[in-house]
Amino acid sequence: MHVLITGAGGFVGAALARRLLGPSPMLAGQRPVRLTLVDRMAPAQVPPPSVRWHAGSFADPALLQAMREDPPGCVFHLASVPGALAERDPSLGVQANLLDTVALLEALAGGMRDGGGSAPRVVFASSVAVYGAVGPSPVSESQAPQPLLSYGTHKWATELLLADYSRRGELDACSLRLPGVVARPSAETGHGSAFMSQIFHALRSGQSYTCPVSPQATAWWMSLERCLDNLLHAAQLPATTMPLSRCWQPPVLQASVGAVVQAMAQSLGRDAQAGIRYAPDPHIEALFGRLPTMQTPQADAAGFAHDGSVQALVERVMRHLGIAEQAAFLHG
């Protein structure tokens, strides 16, 4: 199977590529024998023969033509301009998150029109940012989107486009509204919810960090490992099980920042108050720190899952950070 990953150099994309290149990955009963990885940055190492790396936009004409001539059977569309950056540079956000995405979807649909056969499965990394500010009541899978950021609007618009392409039989799409996936690299910028990852890095390194939300702030969390599980699960769900919206809200772990900090500190054997200071920013807390419980019975029944507990979340994050640190040491 030919698999395409956009944003393949990013936090989630790079980990997904590593998972697919592992010893026993399967997608719908097939091995991903060829990977096309797309990111604006060139890879740090020469990729293996089964991997084609395109350094540039996922809307580059040469890449789009190649996708028409050699259509992938599965696409993970992960690339985007994140929330804070899309707010600072609206034209960049519209270009990358909407216009370039339309070009990619047209090329994928065009490959199917040209050659016939099965429509490619497209797994799109949407976001809980589509909901905007939510109240204290639990959020359900039928929660109406009311995005407060351009990023959330771009994600919602792409969900609708993918559902329409799927209705026409030109794509077989599935959107996942992902929560805060942790722990992103400490140098990564542009995410308004960056504090969710920064607290892990600060505690692990013993450095001080001023958190822009209170310890009582509640957020929706997912480890990178569980995120990959859910993306791969979405790639293999039968089309007959999809909702009409072609959109899933995966289960999320709702927990306070203080509870996550405490669990991380206990795991490390450190004082949770030693390095974390709290200076709540009302705007950031309103957007990312007042999230209620999430009720997802349909996604639960379909096989999606969250991390289970704060302790399990921390264990997975610690395991990933250890692997990432070892890889950085080995590769200089």
N, C-alpha and C positions, 0 to 999 in steps of 0.2 A: 504494500500500500504506500502511496505517495502522500506525505503529510506536510502541510505548510504551517509554520508558526510565525506570526508577526509579533514584533516586540521580543524577539528571541534572545536579545542581549540583556533584557531587563530582569528584574527580581524573579517574577513568576515564569517568564518565558525561558530563561536559562535553565531553571530547575526542571521545567517540563521537558526540555530537550534532553537533559541528562537522564531523566526517567525513561524516555522513549528509546534512548540509546543503550539502556541497561540490558541485562541478560535475558529477561523474559517479558518484555512489554507486549501486550496484545491490544488491538483495537478491532472490535467486532470480529474476533476470531482470527485476525490477520496480524502479522508483524509489520510495523512501519519500516519497510525495507529502504525507503528513501525519505530523507528529510530536506525540505527547503526552509532555511532559517533566514528571517529578514529582520534587520535592525539598522539603524543609521550608523552605528559604529561597527568597524571591522572586528572580527574575533581576535582575541589575544593569542590564540594558537591555531595552527593549521587544522581544519576540521577533517574528520575521517572521510574516506572515499564515498561513503553513502550519504554524505551531507553536502548540500549546496548552500553556500552562504551568500546572500545578497546584501551588500552594504549600501544602504540608501533607503529611500521611501518605499513603503509597500504599494505606492501608487505609481512608481516609476514605469514608464511605458514598456521598457524592455522586459521587466518582470511580469507585467500584466499580459503581455503577448506570450511569454513563456507559459503562464498559467492557462491560457487558452489552448495552447498547443499540447501541453502535458498537464491536464487537469489533476489536481490533488483529489484524493478520495476523502480527505478529512482536513479541515482548516481550523486552527485555533487562532482567533483574532484577538490578540492581547494588547496590541500597541495602542497608545492614546497619549494625548497631552493631558496631564493630571489637573485636578481641580484648581489649585491655587495659581498655577501657571496659566491655565485657560482663562482665569479671571483677569490676570495681569495683561495678557495678550490675546484678546478675543479673536482677532483674525487668525492667529496661529491655531487656536482651538477649533474654530470652524473648519479651517482647511484640513487639518489632520484628522479630527474626530468625525467630521461629516463628509466633506467633499471627497477626500482621499478614500474614505471607506466606501462611498458610493461607487467610485471607480473600481475598487477591488471587487465589490460584489457583482458589478456588471461584467467584469472579466471572468469571474468564476461562473456566473450564469451563462455567459457567452460560450465558455468551454463546453458546458452541458448542451447548449443549443446546437453548437457546431458538430459535436461528436455523438450526441444522443447518450444513451446509457443512463446510469443513476446520477441523480443530483448529489453533489458533494455535501457531506455533513459539515456544517459550520458551527463551531462552538464559540460564542461571543462572550467576552468578559465584560458584562455590564456591572452595575454598581448599585448599592443601596442608596447612593446619592440621588436616585430618581425620586425617592420619597420626600425629600426636603425635610423640613422640621416636623417631627411627629410629637404627639401629645403623650400623656402618661399611660393611656390605654394600650393594651397589647396590639402589635401590628400583625395583620393577617396577610395571607397570600393574595387577597383581593384588595389590599390597600391601594388606593388611587395614587398614582404619581403626582407630585407637586414639587418639582425640583426648584431649589433656591439658588443653584449655581449653574452656570453654563455647562459645566462638565456633566451634571445630572441630566440636563436637557439633551445634550448630545447622545448620551447613553440611551435615553428613552426613545429618541428619534430613530436610533439604529435598531433597537428592539422592534419597532413598528415596521421598519424596512425589511428586516429579516423575516418577520411573520408574513409580509406580503409576498416576498420572493418564494417563500415556502408554500403559500397558498397557490401560487402559479405553478408549482412543481419545478422551479428552476434551481432552488437550493433546498436543502434539508437542514434547517437551522435550529439552533437552541441557544437561548440567552440565559446566563446565570448572573443574578444580582449579587455580586460578591461584597462581603463586608470588609473591614480592615484586616488585611492579611499581614501577619507579623512573623518575623521581625525583618522589615526592609533594611537594606544597607544604611548605615548611619549617615553616609554622604548623600543619599538620595533626597532630592528636594522637589517641591511642587505639590506635595500632598498636605492638605489641611489637617489630616489626621496623623501626621508624622510622629506626634507624641506617643502614639500607641507602640511604635517600634523603638523610639529613642529611650524609653524607660528601660527596655531590655538591655540595650547597649551600655547605658550608663551604669546600671547595677552590675552587669557582668564585668565591666572594666574598672569598677570602683571609682568612677568619675562622678562629679556632681552634675545635676541636670535640673533645670527649672521647668516644671510641667505647666502648660498653659490651661489645664483644667484642674478641678478640685479632685481630691481622692474619692469623693462621693460620686463623681461623674461616671455614668454608665455608658458603655460602648458595646458594639457588636464586633466580636473577635473571631478570627480563624487562623490557624497555623498554616504555614506554607505547605506542609505535608498533606494536611486535610484538604486544602485548596486543590492541589494536584489530583487527589483522589476524586474530588467532585468534578473537575474538568474532564478527566478520563472517563468517569461514569457517564457524563453527559454525552460524550462522543459515541457511546455504545448503546444508548437507549433506543429501542425501536421507535420508528416514527409514529406508529399507531398509539403509543403511550403519551405523545406530546399533547399539552393543552393547546387550544386554538391560538393563544397568544404566543406560543413557542417560547415562553419565558418561564423560568423556574426561580423561585426564591429559596436557595438552599438554607437548611437550618443554620442558625448562628448561635454562638455562645454569648449570652448577655452577661456582662460582669462589670463591676466597678473597677476603676483604675487602681484604687487602693487595694482591692483584693488581688489583682494581678501583681502589683508591686510586692505585696506581702508574700505571695506564693513564690515569686522569683527570688526574693531575699532568703526565704527559708531553704529553697533549693541550693542556694549558694552559701548558706550559713552566714549571712550578713545581716546587719541591722537595716531594716527597710527605710528608716529615717535618716540614715547616714549620708546618702547622696542625693535624694530626691527632695526638691523643694516645690511648693505649689504656689503659682501666681495666676489664678484663673483669668482667662480672657473671655468676657461674656459672649462674644461672637463665636469663638471656637467651641465653647462649652455648649452653646445653644445648638450648633450644628452637629457636633460629634459626641457630646457628653450627657445627653438627656434621652438616650435611646431606651425604650421599654423592652419588654420581652417580645419575642417573635414567635408566632404560631404558624407552623408549616406542615400540617398533616399530609397534604398531597405530596410534597417533596420528600417527607419522611417515608411514605409508602412507596415512592419511586426509587428509594435506595440512596438518596443523598444524606449526608450526615455532618454534624458539627464535632467539635473536639471532645465533648462529653463532660469535661470539668475544667476548672481553672488549672488544677494540677497537671492534667493531661496536656493542656495547651502549653504550659510552661515546659514540660518535658520535651515536647516536640520542638519547641523553639530552641531550647538548649541543645538538642541533638543537631538541629540544622546549623546553628551558629558554630558548633564544634567542627562539623564537616566543612563548612565554608572557611573557617580559620585554617584547618589543615590543608585544604586545597590551595589557599593563598600562600602558605609556607612552602608547599612542595613546588609551586610554579613560580615562586619568586616574586 
